[in-house]
């Protein structure tokens, strides 16, 4: 029997990627939808072949506790809402797959982790790149040593945003997003540096570059440039923006070679190039549906107790690093220590 997933929030990602991905799932199936818009929920449920009693609202949400068709609740809401809906899902006895960023405060992350423990249920953060074959191949190359000692790492992740897009309105809102481009798309560079280098930042410095006359950036910063000093000494240069052209790039430069992913974290069409000994190769990896793979993984976590790489602690590490970046921005680029000793328990 497939693992039943309730999708919470019928916005851009849910409708555009997640619901279509169920068609490619082997171990997971759509069991319910949660929406504040009854007409939209009925339309989506009908299209997906769900019965009317598999439609929930934010008010009837807690009644999912009685619904045995639902094993997992998949939270696809604006960032600052992740924590409350995750905690409520655990109280209803469900497992939770929660979109990135995990939350907007460290306290919320801790609340989510504690709720999972109290309920004895699983929490996984939706880091789809942990299952994406080109990213996994890049991790393998980085670990293999063929690039030599890594001397430099850089990443740029951003896109133009628009106040006329409802999905961007909350992303440009301070409290709902937790930090504009940084928490939305900058997180890919932070997480990417960590999973490719296989180590954690001990110190962060960051600067913002925001045109405050641009109405989009009344509440949040636009471009943020940060530096991580990693435990080994490697310096990471990262940037993010909600006004520059669409960019998703990760690059590591070692003494003997270089690896570049561009685009690195898109839904489709990820390109990996590896330069070793002056020769470029482009490893071919299968094109998969990252959301289907991720939901199948969640099903294995629930059914087979498969170890989780994208744990709550892993999600919280990115949240804490983003908060350290924002703190350094406020202090005009002052160094903020981040050597609190986090280590990922399970590699992707
Ligand atoms: P969206 O705005 O299109 O969808 C959010 C949904 O939440 C909407 O349907 C909205 O009506 C609903 N909602 C419920 N309560 C709300 C409230 N109080 N204020 C505003 N909206 C409310 O956004 P999206 O692009 O689908 O993003 C949703 C989440 O998914 C975010 O956390 C985002 O970071 C994440 N996301 C992840 C990826 C990925 O590749 N993993 C890609 C896109 C989005």
Boltz pocket constraint, residues with backbone or C-beta under 6 A from the ligand:
constraints:
  - pocket:
      binder: B
      contacts: [[A, 9], [A, 10], [A, 11], [A, 12], [A, 13], [A, 14], [A, 36], [A, 75], [A, 76], [A, 77], [A, 78], [A, 79], [A, 81], [A, 99], [A, 100], [A, 101], [A, 126], [A, 128], [A, 166], [A, 167], [A, 168], [A, 170], [A, 183], [A, 184], [A, 265]]
      max_distance: 6.0
